[in-house]
Each structure stands twice: as C-alpha cells, then as structure tokens.
Amino acid sequence: MIKIIFCIRKLPGLTDAEFQRYWREDHADLVRQAAGPLNIRRYVQSHAFADPRVSPAIDARGIEAAPYDGIAELWWDDIDAILAAGASKEGRAAGRRLLEDEKRFIDVKASPLFYAREHEIIALKD
C-alpha cells in the first residue's frame, strides 16, 4: 500500500480545541465523503497533545522547529489507485473540496506532506 502523510500545523488564531474539533468532526466528514471518488482505503488523524510526564523525551532532542499540531495519514492500494482518482472528474472535484476546507483550519504552506511505503518492524499483538 501507499500512503500520504500530512504534517499539520493549525492556522494562527485557532485554539488547540477549535482546531482539533473542526478537524475531527467537520473535515473528517468531508474525507469520508471523498473516500470513494479518491480511492482512499484508510484515513487516520493523530492529534498532538502535551503532557509534562513525557516532555523530557521531546526536550532531550533539542528540536528547534515548531511542533506539528497533528498528522493525517491516508492509504491507497497502489500508485495506480492514486492516479486513477486524479484522472476522474469526481476525484478531482473531491480533492479540490478537501483542499479548500483545509485552508479553513490548516496553515497549508507550513504543513508539508509526502508519500511513503510502510515497513512494519513490530506488529500489533492481539
């Protein structure tokens, strides 16, 4: 499978709660609607949080870049599925709707994305 990973920073002026609520509820509904036309197989949101008990692990790295507010991951069967979505009128329209909505709560220019293939090292156990 192929996935796209969005490293998301919220728009300035939004609180964490506002950002997370909009992303989890409103935008997630749009992604659900777009899943068919875009051939999306899976969609996961990871919302950042702060907790002083785990802060030392972050602080020890000496990171100078601003943290992300979340990560979105979307999966497709293969590159052909991504290309087929972009080749269809419905897929292009769905992609435009998602991007326009993202501009309501995401600092798009400060939120990089990339395509990836997973290499599972430790599997989930039942």
N, CA, C and O atoms as a Tinker XYZ file with bonds, in Angstrom:
   504  protein
     1  N      0.841000   -1.181000    0.000000    73     2
     2  CA     0.000000    0.000000    0.000000    64     1     3
     3  C      0.889000    1.248000    0.000000    63     2     4     5
     4  O      2.055000    1.217000    0.393000    81     3
     5  N      0.290000    2.326000   -0.452000    73     3     6
     6  CA     0.945000    3.638000   -0.479000    64     5     7
     7  C      0.171000    4.542000    0.470000    63     6     8     9
     8  O     -1.055000    4.461000    0.549000    81     7
     9  N      0.876000    5.395000    1.181000    73     7    10
    10  CA     0.150000    6.365000    1.995000    64     9    11
    11  C      0.755000    7.739000    1.824000    63    10    12    13
    12  O      1.912000    7.902000    1.437000    81    11
    13  N     -0.078000    8.724000    2.129000    73    11    14
    14  CA     0.386000   10.101000    2.154000    64    13    15
    15  C      0.325000   10.541000    3.616000    63    14    16    17
    16  O     -0.638000   10.260000    4.330000    81    15
    17  N      1.359000   11.224000    4.030000    73    15    18
    18  CA     1.446000   11.712000    5.402000    64    17    19
    19  C      1.455000   13.239000    5.361000    63    18    20    21
    20  O      2.317000   13.853000    4.734000    81    19
    21  N      0.477000   13.837000    6.043000    73    19    22
    22  CA     0.389000   15.293000    6.160000    64    21    23
    23  C      0.873000   15.676000    7.550000    63    22    24    25
    24  O      0.311000   15.216000    8.544000    81    23
    25  N      1.896000   16.504000    7.638000    73    23    26
    26  CA     2.402000   17.030000    8.903000    64    25    27
    27  C      1.736000   18.394000    9.081000    63    26    28    29
    28  O      2.100000   19.357000    8.406000    81    27
    29  N      0.777000   18.476000    9.973000    73    27    30
    30  CA    -0.155000   19.606000   10.006000    64    29    31
    31  C      0.158000   20.608000   11.107000    63    30    32    33
    32  O      0.408000   20.253000   12.259000    81    31
    33  N      0.135000   21.878000   10.703000    73    31    34
    34  CA     0.174000   22.996000   11.651000    64    33    35
    35  C     -1.132000   23.767000   11.485000    63    34    36    37
    36  O     -1.550000   24.065000   10.366000    81    35
    37  N     -1.761000   24.082000   12.597000    73    35    38
    38  CA    -3.036000   24.794000   12.553000    64    37    39
    39  C     -2.830000   26.251000   12.166000    63    38    40    41
    40  O     -1.733000   26.796000   12.291000    81    39
    41  N     -3.901000   26.867000   11.697000    73    39    42
    42  CA    -3.854000   28.287000   11.386000    64    41    43
    43  C     -3.630000   29.087000   12.664000    63    42    44    45
    44  O     -4.166000   28.739000   13.716000    81    43
    45  N     -2.840000   30.159000   12.579000    73    43    46
    46  CA    -2.696000   31.036000   13.748000    64    45    47
    47  C     -4.077000   31.584000   14.120000    63    46    48    49
    48  O     -4.906000   31.849000   13.249000    81    47
    49  N     -4.305000   31.743000   15.392000    73    47    50
    50  CA    -5.584000   32.277000   15.844000    64    49    51
    51  C     -6.565000   31.208000   16.284000    63    50    52    53
    52  O     -7.533000   31.511000   16.983000    81    51
    53  N     -6.337000   29.964000   15.891000    73    51    54
    54  CA    -7.201000   28.871000   16.355000    64    53    55
    55  C     -6.629000   28.291000   17.634000    63    54    56    57
    56  O     -5.417000   28.112000   17.755000    81    55
    57  N     -7.487000   28.000000   18.575000    73    55    58
    58  CA    -7.030000   27.288000   19.765000    64    57    59
    59  C     -6.841000   25.816000   19.396000    63    58    60    61
    60  O     -7.331000   25.352000   18.366000    81    59
    61  N     -6.128000   25.100000   20.246000    73    59    62
    62  CA    -5.973000   23.662000   20.007000    64    61    63
    63  C     -7.340000   22.985000   19.955000    63    62    64    65
    64  O     -7.585000   22.134000   19.099000    81    63
    65  N     -8.219000   23.360000   20.863000    73    63    66
    66  CA    -9.550000   22.736000   20.925000    64    65    67
    67  C    -10.351000   23.025000   19.655000    63    66    68    69
    68  O    -10.992000   22.125000   19.112000    81    67
    69  N    -10.321000   24.269000   19.179000    73    67    70
    70  CA   -11.042000   24.614000   17.947000    64    69    71
    71  C    -10.503000   23.829000   16.757000    63    70    72    73
    72  O    -11.259000   23.266000   15.965000    81    71
    73  N     -9.184000   23.808000   16.656000    73    71    74
    74  CA    -8.540000   23.088000   15.557000    64    73    75
    75  C     -8.904000   21.603000   15.588000    63    74    76    77
    76  O     -9.332000   21.037000   14.582000    81    75
    77  N     -8.731000   20.990000   16.740000    73    75    78
    78  CA    -8.980000   19.555000   16.838000    64    77    79
    79  C    -10.442000   19.207000   16.604000    63    78    80    81
    80  O    -10.730000   18.205000   15.949000    81    79
    81  N    -11.372000   20.002000   17.117000    73    79    82
    82  CA   -12.780000   19.734000   16.905000    64    81    83
    83  C    -13.140000   19.823000   15.429000    63    82    84    85
    84  O    -13.817000   18.941000   14.901000    81    83
    85  N    -12.689000   20.885000   14.758000    73    83    86
    86  CA   -13.017000   21.047000   13.342000    64    85    87
    87  C    -12.435000   19.904000   12.523000    63    86    88    89
    88  O    -13.113000   19.331000   11.670000    81    87
    89  N    -11.185000   19.582000   12.785000    73    87    90
    90  CA   -10.512000   18.523000   12.034000    64    89    91
    91  C    -11.193000   17.173000   12.270000    63    90    92    93
    92  O    -11.459000   16.440000   11.318000    81    91
    93  N    -11.474000   16.840000   13.534000    73    91    94
    94  CA   -12.036000   15.539000   13.888000    64    93    95
    95  C    -13.481000   15.385000   13.420000    63    94    96    97
    96  O    -13.898000   14.285000   13.060000    81    95
    97  N    -14.244000   16.468000   13.422000    73    95    98
    98  CA   -15.660000   16.367000   13.083000    64    97    99
    99  C    -15.952000   16.828000   11.651000    63    98   100   101
   100  O    -16.340000   16.025000   10.803000    81    99
   101  N    -15.766000   18.104000   11.394000    73    99   102
   102  CA   -16.164000   18.665000   10.098000    64   101   103
   103  C    -15.314000   18.135000    8.938000    63   102   104   105
   104  O    -15.847000   17.629000    7.951000    81   103
   105  N    -14.001000   18.254000    9.065000    73   103   106
   106  CA   -13.145000   17.824000    7.961000    64   105   107
   107  C    -13.198000   16.306000    7.789000    63   106   108   109
   108  O    -13.182000   15.811000    6.661000    81   107
   109  N    -13.260000   15.581000    8.870000    73   107   110
   110  CA   -13.333000   14.118000    8.780000    64   109   111
   111  C    -14.556000   13.678000    7.979000    63   110   112   113
   112  O    -14.483000   12.720000    7.209000    81   111
   113  N    -15.678000   14.375000    8.157000    73   111   114
   114  CA   -16.878000   14.046000    7.371000    64   113   115
   115  C    -16.628000   14.242000    5.883000    63   114   116   117
   116  O    -17.075000   13.438000    5.065000    81   115
   117  N    -15.915000   15.310000    5.527000    73   115   118
   118  CA   -15.602000   15.540000    4.110000    64   117   119
   119  C    -14.686000   14.452000    3.557000    63   118   120   121
   120  O    -14.846000   14.023000    2.415000    81   119
   121  N    -13.732000   14.010000    4.365000    73   119   122
   122  CA   -12.837000   12.940000    3.913000    64   121   123
   123  C    -13.635000   11.648000    3.717000    63   122   124   125
   124  O    -13.410000   10.919000    2.751000    81   123
   125  N    -14.564000   11.366000    4.630000    73   123   126
   126  CA   -15.415000   10.176000    4.461000    64   125   127
   127  C    -16.172000   10.236000    3.135000    63   126   128   129
   128  O    -16.250000    9.243000    2.412000    81   127
   129  N    -16.730000   11.410000    2.821000    73   127   130
   130  CA   -17.474000   11.579000    1.573000    64   129   131
   131  C    -16.568000   11.440000    0.352000    63   130   132   133
   132  O    -17.001000   10.955000   -0.694000    81   131
   133  N    -15.324000   11.860000    0.484000    73   131   134
   134  CA   -14.383000   11.843000   -0.640000    64   133   135
   135  C    -13.684000   10.496000   -0.810000    63   134   136   137
   136  O    -13.029000   10.268000   -1.828000    81   135
   137  N    -13.812000    9.611000    0.157000    73   135   138
   138  CA   -13.069000    8.348000    0.130000    64   137   139
   139  C    -13.333000    7.552000   -1.146000    63   138   140   141
   140  O    -12.391000    7.034000   -1.746000    81   139
   141  N    -14.576000    7.444000   -1.568000    73   139   142
   142  CA   -14.892000    6.691000   -2.781000    64   141   143
   143  C    -14.262000    7.289000   -4.024000    63   142   144   145
   144  O    -13.492000    6.618000   -4.711000    81   143
   145  N    -14.583000    8.559000   -4.329000    73   143   146
   146  CA   -14.011000    9.172000   -5.530000    64   145   147
   147  C    -12.484000    9.241000   -5.529000    63   146   148   149
   148  O    -11.864000    9.246000   -6.593000    81   147
   149  N    -11.869000    9.293000   -4.333000    73   147   150
   150  CA   -10.412000    9.387000   -4.252000    64   149   151
   151  C     -9.741000    8.030000   -4.024000    63   150   152   153
   152  O     -8.518000    7.960000   -3.897000    81   151
   153  N    -10.520000    6.965000   -3.970000    73   151   154
   154  CA    -9.980000    5.604000   -3.777000    64   153   155
   155  C     -9.225000    5.450000   -2.463000    63   154   156   157
   156  O     -8.302000    4.640000   -2.373000    81   155
   157  N     -9.604000    6.213000   -1.451000    73   155   158
   158  CA    -8.932000    6.150000   -0.148000    64   157   159
   159  C     -9.373000    4.884000    0.582000    63   158   160   161
   160  O    -10.568000    4.617000    0.707000    81   159
   161  N     -8.413000    4.117000    1.056000    73   159   162
   162  CA    -8.711000    2.873000    1.771000    64   161   163
   163  C     -8.752000    3.051000    3.286000    63   162   164   165
   164  O     -9.476000    2.341000    3.983000    81   163
   165  N     -7.965000    4.010000    3.791000    73   163   166
   166  CA    -7.891000    4.213000    5.241000    64   165   167
   167  C     -7.503000    5.655000    5.505000    63   166   168   169
   168  O     -6.748000    6.255000    4.740000    81   167
   169  N     -8.027000    6.212000    6.599000    73   167   170
   170  CA    -7.718000    7.586000    6.990000    64   169   171
   171  C     -7.576000    7.626000    8.507000    63   170   172   173
   172  O     -8.464000    7.178000    9.233000    81   171
   173  N     -6.459000    8.163000    8.979000    73   171   174
   174  CA    -6.200000    8.259000   10.412000    64   173   175
   175  C     -5.720000    9.664000   10.740000    63   174   176   177
   176  O     -4.870000   10.221000   10.044000    81   175
   177  N     -6.271000   10.227000   11.804000    73   175   178
   178  CA    -5.798000   11.504000   12.338000    64   177   179
   179  C     -5.051000   11.225000   13.640000    63   178   180   181
   180  O     -5.519000   10.450000   14.474000    81   179
   181  N     -3.898000   11.852000   13.812000    73   179   182
   182  CA    -3.153000   11.796000   15.071000    64   181   183
   183  C     -3.045000   13.220000   15.594000    63   182   184   185
   184  O     -2.366000   14.058000   15.000000    81   183
   185  N     -3.718000   13.492000   16.709000    73   183   186
   186  CA    -3.752000   14.832000   17.286000    64   185   187
   187  C     -2.654000   14.966000   18.339000    63   186   188   189
   188  O     -2.551000   14.137000   19.243000    81   187
   189  N     -1.838000   16.007000   18.218000    73   187   190
   190  CA    -0.765000   16.250000   19.181000    64   189   191
   191  C     -1.356000   16.659000   20.535000    63   190   192   193
   192  O     -2.430000   17.256000   20.606000    81   191
   193  N     -0.637000   16.326000   21.594000    73   191   194
   194  CA    -1.022000   16.754000   22.935000    64   193   195
   195  C      0.250000   16.960000   23.746000    63   194   196   197
   196  O      1.313000   16.434000   23.415000    81   195
   197  N      0.118000   17.726000   24.797000    73   195   198
   198  CA     1.254000   17.984000   25.679000    64   197   199
   199  C      0.969000   17.357000   27.039000    63   198   200   201
   200  O     -0.151000   17.406000   27.548000    81   199
   201  N      2.000000   16.774000   27.603000    73   199   202
   202  CA     1.901000   16.196000   28.942000    64   201   203
   203  C      3.295000   16.285000   29.552000    63   202   204   205
   204  O      4.248000   15.741000   28.995000    81   203
   205  N      3.425000   16.957000   30.680000    73   203   206
   206  CA     4.756000   17.147000   31.264000    64   205   207
   207  C      5.461000   15.832000   31.607000    63   206   208   209
   208  O      6.687000   15.817000   31.723000    81   207
   209  N      4.742000   14.751000   31.768000    73   207   210
   210  CA     5.358000   13.464000   32.099000    64   209   211
   211  C      6.157000   12.896000   30.936000    63   210   212   213
   212  O      7.076000   12.106000   31.149000    81   211
   213  N      5.820000   13.287000   29.702000    73   211   214
   214  CA     6.556000   12.774000   28.545000    64   213   215
   215  C      7.396000   13.854000   27.859000    63   214   216   217
   216  O      8.090000   13.575000   26.882000    81   215
   217  N      7.333000   15.078000   28.369000    73   215   218
   218  CA     8.101000   16.178000   27.779000    64   217   219
   219  C      9.607000   15.949000   27.762000    63   218   220   221
   220  O     10.252000   16.365000   26.800000    81   219
   221  N     10.210000   15.312000   28.771000    73   219   222
   222  CA    11.662000   15.108000   28.722000    64   221   223
   223  C     12.136000   14.369000   27.469000    63   222   224   225
   224  O     13.224000   14.653000   26.969000    81   223
   225  N     11.354000   13.444000   26.962000    73   223   226
   226  CA    11.745000   12.713000   25.752000    64   225   227
   227  C     11.822000   13.651000   24.550000    63   226   228   229
   228  O     12.661000   13.475000   23.667000    81   227
   229  N     10.953000   14.633000   24.525000    73   227   230
   230  CA    10.960000   15.624000   23.439000    64   229   231
   231  C     12.095000   16.624000   23.662000    63   230   232   233
   232  O     12.866000   16.919000   22.749000    81   231
   233  N     12.184000   17.136000   24.875000    73   231   234
   234  CA    13.201000   18.145000   25.198000    64   233   235
   235  C     14.626000   17.630000   24.986000    63   234   236   237
   236  O     15.504000   18.402000   24.602000    81   235
   237  N     14.866000   16.360000   25.225000    73   235   238
   238  CA    16.208000   15.783000   25.113000    64   237   239
   239  C     16.737000   15.843000   23.681000    63   238   240   241
   240  O     17.947000   15.763000   23.469000    81   239
   241  N     15.872000   15.979000   22.725000    73   239   242
   242  CA    16.288000   16.003000   21.324000    64   241   243
   243  C     16.772000   17.387000   20.891000    63   242   244   245
   244  O     17.442000   17.507000   19.864000    81   243
   245  N     16.449000   18.427000   21.649000    73   243   246
   246  CA    16.893000   19.773000   21.290000    64   245   247
   247  C     16.278000   20.283000   19.986000    63   246   248   249
   248  O     16.937000   20.996000   19.228000    81   247
   249  N     15.060000   19.934000   19.729000    73   247   250
   250  CA    14.391000   20.303000   18.479000    64   249   251
   251  C     14.185000   21.816000   18.413000    63   250   252   253
   252  O     13.712000   22.437000   19.365000    81   251
   253  N     14.547000   22.386000   17.278000    73   251   254
   254  CA    14.395000   23.823000   17.081000    64   253   255
   255  C     13.190000   24.178000   16.236000    63   254   256   257
   256  O     12.742000   25.324000   16.272000    81   255
   257  N     12.648000   23.240000   15.477000    73   255   258
   258  CA    11.479000   23.501000   14.631000    64   257   259
   259  C     10.216000   23.499000   15.475000    63   258   260   261
   260  O     10.124000   22.800000   16.484000    81   259
   261  N      9.248000   24.292000   15.043000    73   259   262
   262  CA     7.955000   24.317000   15.729000    64   261   263
   263  C      7.285000   22.947000   15.602000    63   262   264   265
   264  O      7.370000   22.309000   14.553000    81   263
   265  N      6.631000   22.502000   16.651000    73   263   266
   266  CA     5.986000   21.179000   16.581000    64   265   267
   267  C      4.766000   21.206000   15.664000    63   266   268   269
   268  O      4.182000   22.259000   15.407000    81   267
   269  N      4.402000   20.041000   15.188000    73   267   270
   270  CA     3.180000   19.907000   14.405000    64   269   271
   271  C      2.003000   19.777000   15.359000    63   270   272   273
   272  O      2.151000   19.338000   16.500000    81   271
   273  N      0.842000   20.163000   14.872000    73   271   274
   274  CA    -0.380000   20.033000   15.663000    64   273   275
   275  C     -1.053000   18.693000   15.429000    63   274   276   277
   276  O     -1.967000   18.309000   16.160000    81   275
   277  N     -0.601000   17.991000   14.414000    73   275   278
   278  CA    -1.151000   16.676000   14.140000    64   277   279
   279  C     -0.576000   16.089000   12.868000    63   278   280   281
   280  O      0.144000   16.748000   12.118000    81   279
   281  N     -0.912000   14.845000   12.652000    73   279   282
   282  CA    -0.506000   14.121000   11.453000    64   281   283
   283  C     -1.754000   13.457000   10.880000    63   282   284   285
   284  O     -2.538000   12.860000   11.617000    81   283
   285  N     -1.935000   13.561000    9.579000    73   283   286
   286  CA    -3.006000   12.823000    8.899000    64   285   287
   287  C     -2.346000   11.809000    7.982000    63   286   288   289
   288  O     -1.366000   12.117000    7.303000    81   287
   289  N     -2.888000   10.602000    7.964000    73   287   290
   290  CA    -2.382000    9.552000    7.088000    64   289   291
   291  C     -3.553000    8.996000    6.282000    63   290   292   293
   292  O     -4.614000    8.686000    6.824000    81   291
   293  N     -3.331000    8.878000    4.974000    73   291   294
   294  CA    -4.325000    8.294000    4.078000    64   293   295
   295  C     -3.662000    7.205000    3.263000    63   294   296   297
   296  O     -2.551000    7.388000    2.766000    81   295
   297  N     -4.336000    6.065000    3.121000    73   295   298
   298  CA    -3.785000    4.905000    2.422000    64   297   299
   299  C     -4.529000    4.634000    1.111000    63   298   300   301
   300  O     -5.737000    4.843000    1.004000    81   299
   301  N     -3.767000    4.162000    0.119000    73   299   302
   302  CA    -4.297000    3.683000   -1.158000    64   301   303
   303  C     -3.678000    2.318000   -1.438000    63   302   304   305
   304  O     -2.629000    1.973000   -0.895000    81   303
   305  N     -4.345000    1.550000   -2.295000    73   303   306
   306  CA    -3.817000    0.232000   -2.659000    64   305   307
   307  C     -2.462000    0.338000   -3.333000    63   306   308   309
   308  O     -1.553000   -0.440000   -3.042000    81   307
   309  N     -2.325000    1.315000   -4.245000    73   307   310
   310  CA    -1.088000    1.461000   -5.003000    64   309   311
   311  C     -1.095000    2.815000   -5.717000    63   310   312   313
   312  O     -2.060000    3.573000   -5.616000    81   311
   313  N     -0.038000    3.102000   -6.419000    73   311   314
   314  CA     0.069000    4.379000   -7.136000    64   313   315
   315  C     -1.019000    4.492000   -8.199000    63   314   316   317
   316  O     -1.544000    5.580000   -8.434000    81   315
   317  N     -1.360000    3.375000   -8.844000    73   315   318
   318  CA    -2.400000    3.414000   -9.864000    64   317   319
   319  C     -3.733000    3.901000   -9.290000    63   318   320   321
   320  O     -4.473000    4.607000   -9.975000    81   319
   321  N     -4.046000    3.539000   -8.052000    73   319   322
   322  CA    -5.289000    3.986000   -7.418000    64   321   323
   323  C     -5.274000    5.501000   -7.199000    63   322   324   325
   324  O     -6.300000    6.164000   -7.353000    81   323
   325  N     -4.120000    6.041000   -6.843000    73   323   326
   326  CA    -3.990000    7.492000   -6.659000    64   325   327
   327  C     -4.154000    8.198000   -8.007000    63   326   328   329
   328  O     -4.884000    9.182000   -8.120000    81   327
   329  N     -3.468000    7.682000   -9.018000    73   327   330
   330  CA    -3.539000    8.294000  -10.348000    64   329   331
   331  C     -4.940000    8.208000  -10.940000    63   330   332   333
   332  O     -5.392000    9.144000  -11.599000    81   331
   333  N     -5.630000    7.094000  -10.711000    73   331   334
   334  CA    -6.995000    6.937000  -11.219000    64   333   335
   335  C     -7.928000    7.958000  -10.577000    63   334   336   337
   336  O     -8.802000    8.506000  -11.248000    81   335
   337  N     -7.750000    8.215000   -9.290000    73   335   338
   338  CA    -8.578000    9.215000   -8.608000    64   337   339
   339  C     -8.356000   10.596000   -9.216000    63   338   340   341
   340  O     -9.311000   11.342000   -9.434000    81   339
   341  N     -7.104000   10.934000   -9.488000    73   339   342
   342  CA    -6.792000   12.232000  -10.084000    64   341   343
   343  C     -7.227000   12.354000  -11.527000    63   342   344   345
   344  O     -7.374000   13.463000  -12.040000    81   343
   345  N     -7.436000   11.220000  -12.192000    73   343   346
   346  CA    -7.850000   11.240000  -13.597000    64   345   347
   347  C     -9.367000   11.359000  -13.744000    63   346   348   349
   348  O     -9.857000   11.656000  -14.834000    81   347
   349  N    -10.110000   11.134000  -12.672000    73   347   350
   350  CA   -11.569000   11.199000  -12.774000    64   349   351
   351  C    -12.075000   12.587000  -12.382000    63   350   352   353
   352  O    -11.488000   13.266000  -11.539000    81   351
   353  N    -13.160000   12.984000  -13.004000    73   351   354
   354  CA   -13.781000   14.278000  -12.706000    64   353   355
   355  C    -14.210000   14.330000  -11.243000    63   354   356   357
   356  O    -14.016000   15.345000  -10.574000    81   355
   357  N    -14.795000   13.236000  -10.742000    73   355   358
   358  CA   -15.252000   13.175000   -9.356000    64   357   359
   359  C    -14.079000   13.241000   -8.380000    63   358   360   361
   360  O    -14.161000   13.905000   -7.346000    81   359
   361  N    -12.996000   12.554000   -8.710000    73   359   362
   362  CA   -11.821000   12.575000   -7.851000    64   361   363
   363  C    -11.194000   13.958000   -7.763000    63   362   364   365
   364  O    -10.827000   14.414000   -6.680000    81   363
   365  N    -11.074000   14.621000   -8.904000    73   363   366
   366  CA   -10.507000   15.979000   -8.887000    64   365   367
   367  C    -11.396000   16.932000   -8.090000    63   366   368   369
   368  O    -10.888000   17.763000   -7.338000    81   367
   369  N    -12.714000   16.822000   -8.246000    73   367   370
   370  CA   -13.642000   17.693000   -7.507000    64   369   371
   371  C    -13.535000   17.423000   -6.001000    63   370   372   373
   372  O    -13.532000   18.358000   -5.201000    81   371
   373  N    -13.448000   16.150000   -5.620000    73   371   374
   374  CA   -13.317000   15.808000   -4.202000    64   373   375
   375  C    -12.010000   16.353000   -3.636000    63   374   376   377
   376  O    -11.987000   16.875000   -2.521000    81   375
   377  N    -10.936000   16.237000   -4.387000    73   375   378
   378  CA    -9.643000   16.764000   -3.948000    64   377   379
   379  C     -9.680000   18.270000   -3.758000    63   378   380   381
   380  O     -9.117000   18.793000   -2.797000    81   379
   381  N    -10.341000   18.966000   -4.673000    73   379   382
   382  CA   -10.465000   20.430000   -4.539000    64   381   383
   383  C    -11.270000   20.801000   -3.298000    63   382   384   385
   384  O    -10.910000   21.732000   -2.578000    81   383
   385  N    -12.366000   20.072000   -3.046000    73   383   386
   386  CA   -13.189000   20.349000   -1.852000    64   385   387
   387  C    -12.372000   20.162000   -0.573000    63   386   388   389
   388  O    -12.467000   20.965000    0.356000    81   387
   389  N    -11.579000   19.109000   -0.535000    73   387   390
   390  CA   -10.762000   18.873000    0.659000    64   389   391
   391  C     -9.734000   19.975000    0.857000    63   390   392   393
   392  O     -9.560000   20.465000    1.973000    81   391
   393  N     -9.053000   20.370000   -0.209000    73   391   394
   394  CA    -8.042000   21.422000   -0.092000    64   393   395
   395  C     -8.673000   22.742000    0.339000    63   394   396   397
   396  O     -8.123000   23.442000    1.189000    81   395
   397  N     -9.815000   23.086000   -0.236000    73   395   398
   398  CA   -10.483000   24.333000    0.167000    64   397   399
   399  C    -10.868000   24.292000    1.640000    63   398   400   401
   400  O    -10.744000   25.296000    2.341000    81   399
   401  N    -11.333000   23.143000    2.113000    73   399   402
   402  CA   -11.687000   23.031000    3.523000    64   401   403
   403  C    -10.448000   23.087000    4.403000    63   402   404   405
   404  O    -10.483000   23.685000    5.479000    81   403
   405  N     -9.352000   22.472000    3.963000    73   403   406
   406  CA    -8.115000   22.508000    4.752000    64   405   407
   407  C     -7.654000   23.940000    4.992000    63   406   408   409
   408  O     -7.093000   24.241000    6.046000    81   407
   409  N     -7.882000   24.812000    4.040000    73   407   410
   410  CA    -7.466000   26.204000    4.184000    64   409   411
   411  C     -8.233000   26.922000    5.290000    63   410   412   413
   412  O     -7.839000   28.018000    5.690000    81   411
   413  N     -9.319000   26.335000    5.795000    73   411   414
   414  CA   -10.107000   26.929000    6.881000    64   413   415
   415  C     -9.488000   26.707000    8.254000    63   414   416   417
   416  O     -9.784000   27.439000    9.199000    81   415
   417  N     -8.614000   25.680000    8.365000    73   415   418
   418  CA    -8.085000   25.378000    9.693000    64   417   419
   419  C     -6.605000   24.979000    9.698000    63   418   420   421
   420  O     -6.002000   24.867000   10.765000    81   419
   421  N     -6.020000   24.764000    8.523000    73   419   422
   422  CA    -4.621000   24.343000    8.420000    64   421   423
   423  C     -3.785000   25.450000    7.786000    63   422   424   425
   424  O     -4.221000   26.092000    6.831000    81   423
   425  N     -2.587000   25.673000    8.316000    73   423   426
   426  CA    -1.611000   26.553000    7.681000    64   425   427
   427  C     -0.956000   25.707000    6.585000    63   426   428   429
   428  O      0.085000   25.087000    6.803000    81   427
   429  N     -1.573000   25.692000    5.424000    73   427   430
   430  CA    -1.198000   24.782000    4.338000    64   429   431
   431  C      0.269000   24.938000    3.943000    63   430   432   433
   432  O      0.959000   23.940000    3.732000    81   431
   433  N      0.751000   26.164000    3.841000    73   431   434
   434  CA     2.137000   26.394000    3.408000    64   433   435
   435  C      3.162000   25.931000    4.434000    63   434   436   437
   436  O      4.321000   25.700000    4.088000    81   435
   437  N      2.750000   25.792000    5.694000    73   435   438
   438  CA     3.662000   25.345000    6.749000    64   437   439
   439  C      3.427000   23.884000    7.121000    63   438   440   441
   440  O      3.940000   23.405000    8.132000    81   439
   441  N      2.649000   23.180000    6.297000    73   439   442
   442  CA     2.269000   21.797000    6.603000    64   441   443
   443  C      2.709000   20.871000    5.474000    63   442   444   445
   444  O      1.948000   20.621000    4.539000    81   443
   445  N      3.941000   20.362000    5.561000    73   443   446
   446  CA     4.445000   19.504000    4.477000    64   445   447
   447  C      3.717000   18.167000    4.415000    63   446   448   449
   448  O      3.102000   17.719000    5.383000    81   447
   449  N      3.811000   17.551000    3.245000    73   447   450
   450  CA     3.262000   16.215000    3.066000    64   449   451
   451  C      4.219000   15.414000    2.210000    63   450   452   453
   452  O      5.032000   15.968000    1.471000    81   451
   453  N      4.110000   14.104000    2.324000    73   451   454
   454  CA     4.942000   13.237000    1.496000    64   453   455
   455  C      4.264000   11.881000    1.358000    63   454   456   457
   456  O      3.444000   11.492000    2.190000    81   455
   457  N      4.622000   11.167000    0.290000    73   455   458
   458  CA     4.141000    9.811000    0.057000    64   457   459
   459  C      5.136000    8.836000    0.665000    63   458   460   461
   460  O      6.339000    9.095000    0.687000    81   459
   461  N      4.627000    7.710000    1.160000    73   459   462
   462  CA     5.502000    6.738000    1.832000    64   461   463
   463  C      4.977000    5.319000    1.648000    63   462   464   465
   464  O      3.798000    5.092000    1.374000    81   463
   465  N      5.888000    4.388000    1.807000    73   463   466
   466  CA     5.553000    2.970000    1.906000    64   465   467
   467  C      5.951000    2.526000    3.313000    63   466   468   469
   468  O      7.057000    2.814000    3.770000    81   467
   469  N      5.052000    1.827000    3.992000    73   467   470
   470  CA     5.343000    1.359000    5.342000    64   469   471
   471  C      6.218000    0.111000    5.309000    63   470   472   473
   472  O      6.126000   -0.714000    4.400000    81   471
   473  N      7.062000   -0.002000    6.318000    73   471   474
   474  CA     7.859000   -1.203000    6.546000    64   473   475
   475  C      7.649000   -1.557000    8.020000    63   474   476   477
   476  O      8.325000   -1.023000    8.899000    81   475
   477  N      6.716000   -2.454000    8.273000    73   475   478
   478  CA     6.367000   -2.807000    9.642000    64   477   479
   479  C      7.518000   -3.564000   10.298000    63   478   480   481
   480  O      8.006000   -4.559000    9.763000    81   479
   481  N      7.941000   -3.085000   11.452000    73   479   482
   482  CA     9.044000   -3.677000   12.192000    64   481   483
   483  C      8.508000   -4.456000   13.400000    63   482   484   485
   484  O      8.940000   -5.577000   13.665000    81   483
   485  N      7.580000   -3.859000   14.117000    73   483   486
   486  CA     6.935000   -4.524000   15.250000    64   485   487
   487  C      5.435000   -4.496000   14.993000    63   486   488   489
   488  O      4.855000   -3.419000   14.857000    81   487
   489  N      4.809000   -5.641000   14.926000    73   487   490
   490  CA     3.380000   -5.732000   14.634000    64   489   491
   491  C      2.557000   -5.598000   15.914000    63   490   492   493
   492  O      3.023000   -5.928000   17.005000    81   491
   493  N      1.339000   -5.113000   15.764000    73   491   494
   494  CA     0.404000   -5.083000   16.881000    64   493   495
   495  C      0.101000   -6.510000   17.306000    63   494   496   497
   496  O     -0.008000   -7.416000   16.480000    81   495
   497  N     -0.031000   -6.685000   18.602000    73   495   498
   498  CA    -0.361000   -8.015000   19.125000    64   497   499
   499  C     -1.795000   -7.996000   19.606000    63   498   500   501
   500  O     -2.271000   -6.992000   20.135000    81   499
   501  N     -2.483000   -9.111000   19.421000    73   499   502
   502  CA    -3.879000   -9.223000   19.878000    64   501   503
   503  C     -3.973000   -9.273000   21.368000    63   502   504
   504  O     -5.073000   -9.367000   21.914000    81   503
